[in-house]
Amino acid sequence: MGSTVFESALFRDMFGTAAMRAVFDDRALVARYVDVEVALARAEARAGVIPADAGEAIARAAATVTLDFDRLKRETDNVGYPILPVVAQLSALCGEAGRYVHWGATTQDVMDTTTVLQMRAALDLVAADIEALRAILAALARKHRDTPMAGRTHLQQALPVTFGYKAAIWLAALDRHAERLAQLRPRVLVVQFAGAAGTLASIGGKGFDVQRELARELGLGEPASTWHVARDGFAEAVSVLALITGTLGKIAFDVMIMMSTEYGEVFEPFVHGRGASSTMPQKRNPISSELILAAAKIVRQQAGLMLDALVTDFERATGPWHVEWAAIPESFLAASSALHQAKFMLGGLIVDAVRMRRNLDITSGLIVAEAVMMGLAPSMGRQAAHDVVYESCRLAADRGLSLLDALMQSPAVTQHLDRAALAKLCDPANYLGLAPLMVDRVVAGRA
């Protein structure tokens, strides 16, 4: 049984996904350690650093290797790192070729390269989820391109917008995140092989040859220089996860508020019993939104930790590196949770367009006071129009009138516009600005 939400049988599917856990699973991790050691042996054999047959002998042995995990755990606890215990077991299984396992490498070479391989698989999962969400949001934006609702600033009704416009804003952010994911890959997905102090001294003049062959063997890029203590790539990856989950948190926050009884404009998909209260049968709590917000907070904290880990000492850090062992897996697990919950929530989002329109009308036209002001401005100037409409708004609020009725009591207004013209200006659906066209632009601009 697990002791954290990431491992707990009760909570782990709320704070991660099976696919992402498989990327960072202990056995998958150790298997990647072995993969890196095999790739290194093959690279060194091709470069002429170790005997040609040693590389294949190590590869054959590794293909059937079954490591003793109990022993590996004990020795890792003692050594402080898992690589020496892995190398010891692997070398023993390789016979005469075992002397060439881990040739010229250092622990961090293998662990960093393994983390890169994990990140590649994890980023593939994240990218696929982003693409699925972009498709969901594009469909929502198109469907509700012209669905009017109240736009709100400072939690107050401000001007009319459309729900499609809101979805398009969410979509545009995810479009940018898709770009970021693609752009960071060349910087992050690079091999680490540099030896004890990063100078490749243990390989001699063939160090770059081995590095190049190792990168080719693993399908990774070659670094310009050693990055044992230059952790910006990993920090960038986690920071992008923080940006992604931050956007998902913003979406979840909007949905949570819009689900509230007083708004009632959207609802998470209905699943019997989901979000139920133990004491209040009427409750339908925004569970997915709550989990997304929690995940966003977790990743944001881990991004800060990764930035702190950038501050390292000399050619091998004395501790900052270790925090990555916790921060990277937990960041990807929490991000996978947020993405999974967002796909579920947005994919089945229930949109109540009737309630949106009803809420849009609760101010009896006050939400479009700006429209009336701008309609009067050509005749009486913007400031004078503002002052006249302001007085009509106060009259409407004090006497419980609609804005239209209040305006009709102002001679300064009626001398310029008749009731029909004012009624048109007072209809929120007629003051959407370019919101629908922005939806078109965002949807059309999808990569």
N, C-alpha and C positions, 0 to 999 in steps of 0.2 A: 504494500500500500504506500502511496506517495504521501509526503509531508508538506508539499506546497501545492498551490492551485494548478501548477503546470504538470504535476505528476499525479495528483489526486484522482482516484477513480470516480469521485463525485464531481469534481470541478474541471477536470482537464479538458473536456470537450467544450467548455465555456471559455477557456483561456488558451485555446490552440486547436489545431486540427490534426487528424491522424496522419495526413500527408506530411505536414510540417514536422510533427514529432518524429516521423520516420527518418527525416533528414538528419536530425540531431540525436537520434537514438544511440545509446552506448555501443551497441554491436555494429551499427552502421559507421560510427565514428572510428572504431578500431579497424574495421574493414578498410576504411579510407587511409588510415595510417599505413596499413600493409600495401594498399594500392600505390601510395607515394613511394614507399621503399622499393617496390618492384619497378615502378617507372624510373626511379633513380638508377637502379642497377642496369636496366636496359639502356638508359641514356649513357651511362658511363662505359658500358660495353661497346656501344656504337662509337663513342668518342675515343676508344682505346685506352681508357683509364684503368679498367679492370679487364681480365681475360674475357674474350668474346663469349665463351660458353658459360661463364659465371652468371651473366645476366639472365639467360634462359633457364639455367638451373634454379636460380632464386625464384623466377616466375613460376616454374613448374611446382616447386615446393609450396609456394604461397597459394596456389590454386586449390590445394587440398588441405591447407593448414586449418587446424582447430585449436585456437588458443585457449589456455586454461585461465578463465576469467577470475576465478577465486585467487589464483596466484598473481594475476595481473593487478587485481585490486590491492592485495597486500603489498606488493612491491611498489606500486604507484604511491600508496600512502607513505611508504618509507623514503622513496627517492624524491618525491615531490612532483614528478612528471611521469607520464605514461610511456614515453618513447623508449627509454632504456629497457624497461621490462618487455615491451613489444619486440624490440630488436633482439633481446636475449633469447626469447622463445623462437622467433623466426629464424635466427641464425642457427640454432640447434637443430632445426628441422631441415636445413639446407645442405647438410653434410659439408663437404670440402668447400663448397661455394659460400658457406655461411660467413667466412672471414671477410667477404666483400659486401655484406649487408651494411647499409648506412655509411658507406665509404665516403669520407670527407665531409659528411653532413653534420649538422648540429640539431639538437632537439627542436629548437624553434623553427628550423627550416621545415621539418616534417609537420609540426603542429600548425604553422601558419599556412602552409600549402594545403593541408587538410581543411582548414577553416575556409580557405578560398573555394575548395571544391564543394563544401557544404553551402557556402553562400551562393554559388552558381545554381545549385539545385533549388535553394530557397528563393532566390530571386526569380527563377522560372515560375515557381508557384505564385509568387506575389504578382508578377507581370500578367499571368493568366487570369488571376482574380480581378486585376485592374481592368483588363480587356472586357471581362464579363460585366463588370459594373458600368463601364462606359456604354456598352450596348443597352443595358437596362435604363440608364439615365437618358440616353438619346431617345429611346422609345417613349419615356415619360415626358420628355421635353416636347417631342413632336405631338404627342396625344393632347397635351395640355397647353399647347402654344398660345391659345386664345382663351384659356380658362381664367377669368378675372378673379383676383383675390386682393386682400389688403396687404400692401407692403408696409412694413413696420420699421421704425427707427426709434431707438431708446425705449423699445417695448410699447410704443404708441403707434396707432395707425398714422401713416404718413401720406402715401400716394398709392393709387391702384397699380398693381403689377399683374403678372399672370403666373400660375403655378409652373407653367412650362419655362418661364423666365428664371424662376428659382432653380428648377432642375438643371437648366442650361448653365447656370453659374457653378453648380456642383460639378457638372460634367466638364466644364472648361478647366477646373482645378485638377481633375483626374487626368485630363489630356496632358497637362503640364507634368504631372507625376509620371506618366508613361514616358515622356521625353527624358525626365531625370533618370529613370531606371535604365533606359538605353544608354544615356551618356556616361553613367558612372561605371558601366561594365568594363570598358578598356582600362580604367584606372584601378579597379578593384580586383578584377579576375586575372591576376598575374602571379606567376610562380615565385616561390621564395626558396632560393638555394644559394647560400653565401658562406657557410662555414662559421666557425666559432666567433670571430669578431667581424664577420661580414666581408672579408677581403678575398675569399676563395683561395687563401694561401695553401690549404690542404690539397688542392687539386693541381696546383702549379699553373702552367701556361694553358691548360685545357679547361680552365674553369668556365669560361664563357661558352665553350662548346658543349659542356655538360648541361649548363643552364639552359641553353637553347634546345638541346635534345629533350631535356626533361619537360620543358614547356610544350614542346610538340607532342610528346608522349601523353600528356594530360590535357591537351587542348586548351592551354592557358597562354596568356601573353608573357613576354619577357620584360622584366623591370629595367629601367635605366640604371638603377643603383639598388643596393641592398636597402630593405625597408624594415629590418628588425626593430628599429626604434623610430620609424616614421610611420605612424599608425593612422594617417589621415584617410587612407582608403577605407578602412573598416569603419572609422568614425563617420565618414561620408555616407556609407551604406546605411548605418543605423539612423543617421540624421534624416535621410530620405524616408525611412520608415516612419520616423516621427512626423514628418510633413504629411505623409499619406494618412496616417492615423489621426493627425490633427484635423485634416479635411473631413475624414469620416466622422470625427467627433463633432464638428460643426454641423454636419448633416443630421447626426443623431440628436443634437441639441434642438435644432429646428423641429424635427419630427416629434420629439418628446413634448415640446411646448404646444405644438399644433394638435397633439393627441389629448391635451388636457380638456376637462369637461367644458370649460368656458369657451374653448376654441372649437374642438370637434371637427377639424378640417381634414385630417388624415389619420389613418390608423395602421399599425403594424398588422401583418396578416393574421387572420384568426386561426388559431389551433386550439382545440378543446383543452382547457386547463392551463394553457400557457399564460403567464402573467397573473394567475389567480391569487387572491389574498386568502390567508388562512382564516380570516374572521369576517371579511366583507365580500359577500358573494357577487356584488355588482362590479367589482374592480376588474380592470383589464390593463395591467401595468405594461409600460414600454420596455420589455425585457431586453430585446436586441439593442435598442438605443442605449440602455444602461450599460450593457456589456461593452459596447463600442466605446463609450465614454471612459470606462474603466481601463480598457486596453490602451486608449490614446494616452491616458495619464501615465501608465506603466512605461510605454515606449518613450514618452517624453523624458521621463526620469533616466531611463537607460541611455538615451542620447546624451544627456548631461554627463553621465558616468563615462561614456566613450570619449567625450571631449576632454574630460579630466585625465583619461589614460593617455592622451597625446603627450602629456608632459612626462618625458622619460629621461633617464640619466645615461649619459655616455653611449657606449656601443651595445649594451644589453641592460634592459631595465631591471630594477630590483623588486618590482611589485606591480606597477601599473598594468603590465601585460596580463596579469592574472585576472583582473576584473573583467576582461573581455570574455573569459570562459563562461561567466555568468550572464553578462550583458547581451552578448550576441544571440545565443539561443533564445533567451527570454524575450528579446525584442522581436525576433522573427515569429515566435509562438504567439505573442500578444497581437502582433500585426495580422497574423493569419486568422486569429479569432475575430478581430475587427472586420476584416474583409469578408469572412464567412457570414457574420451576422448582417453586414451591410447588404450582401447579395440576397439573403433571405428576406430582410426587411423591405428593401426597395423593390425586389423582384415581385413581391406580392402586396405592395403598398395599396391600401384602400384610400382613394381620394374622393372626398365628398364635395363636389363642385357646388351643390345647392347650398351647403353650409358655408362655403367660402363666399358665395354671393350674399347670403344673409348677413354674414359678418361684415362684408364690405358696405352694407347698407345701414349698419347700426348707428352710424353718425348722422343719418338722414341727409347725406350730401356734404357734410363738412370735410370729408376726406378729399374732395375735389375743389376746395376753396381756391387752390392755386390755379386750377383750370379757369375758374370764373375771373380771377384777377388778370390772368393773361388774356382772357377774352375781352375784358374792358380796357386793358392797357393801351391798345392802339388809339382808342378814342379819348382817354383822359390821362394818359401817362401811367407808368408802372407804379410809382409811389402813391399817387392819388387813388389808383385802383386798389392797391393794397389796403389803404386806410378805409376805404368804403366797404370793401369785402370784410375787413376785420370787424367793423362795427356790425355788419349783418351776421357774422359768425357769433358775436357776443349776444346779439338779440335772439338768435336761434337757440343758443345754449340756455339763456335765461328763461325763455318762454316755452321751451320744448317744441319749437317749430322746426320744420325742415329748412335747409339752407335756401331752397327755392322760394318758399313762402316768405322767409325773412328778406330775401333780395327783392321780392316784389313789393315790399313795403318801403323801399328806398328809392325816392325820386332820382337820386344821382345815378342809380343803376338803370331804372326803367326808361330814362330818357335816351339811353344808348342801345339797350337790348330788350326785346319783348319776351313774353313768358316762354314761347316755343324755343327761342334761342337760348334762354337761360336753362330751360329744362334739358336741352342737349348738353350744355356745359356741365350740368349737375349730375349727369349719368356717369358713374365711375368707369363703365365699360368703354366710354368714349375718350378716356384720358390714360391710355396705356403707353403713350410715347412710342419708342422704338422697341419695346420689350419683345413683341413677337418677331420682329426682324432680327433682334439679337439671338433669339432661339435659332432662327434659320442659319445665321452666320456660324454659331457654335457647332450646330449639327453638321453643316456642310464642311466645316474645317477639320473634322475628325480625320486623323491619319489612318 
